[in-house]
Amino acid sequence: MNNKTKLRALGAVAGVILAAGSFNAEAATTTSTFQVQITLIASCAISATTLNFGSSVGVLTSVVNGSSTLSVTCSNTTPYNVGLDAGTVSGSTVATRLMAGTAAGNTGTTMQFQLYSDSGHTTTWGNTVGTNTVSGTGNGSAQTINVYGQVPVQTSPKPDTYQTTITATVTY
């Protein structure tokens, strides 16, 4: 092959290469979809502050009132009921709640008190859902519920600090 023929062949090959390079290569694509989700489960939380009737002068010749608050936080639109038990003193019931003395030798001495869901002290607050609990509907934020306490007139026990522990339960 002579040089002229070789140059023509190289030119032809170069032309083919240049022509092939001038084509635009298109990228292929494909797509997919996926779900994004979260499942919110109804939930509630409850906290309470101390109900302190304060100090009383020696004899219980008049009622002593006090109050406290509960804070209930439930998921939005979640219905709930809050119940209060009888307390930890032996013999205490929702109908007749008792506090016991705390001093050595006086722990068996009790005094009566009651918890109410209304400021007029007419509705005893218990722990039977649908009977004597307080109901509400959660909104996702803390909701405050007042607890009204009353120590009735009674024979005054020995001077001491009297107490019990009440359990507040939120049912949802």
Secondary structure by P-SEA (a helix, b strand, c coil): ccaaaaaaaaaaaaaaaaaaaabbbbbbbbbbbbbbbbbbccbbbbbbcccccccccccccbbbbbcbbbbbbbcccccbbbbbcccccccccccbbbbbbcccccccccccccccccccccccccccccccbbbbbbcccbbbbbbbbbbcccccccccbbbbbbbbbbcc
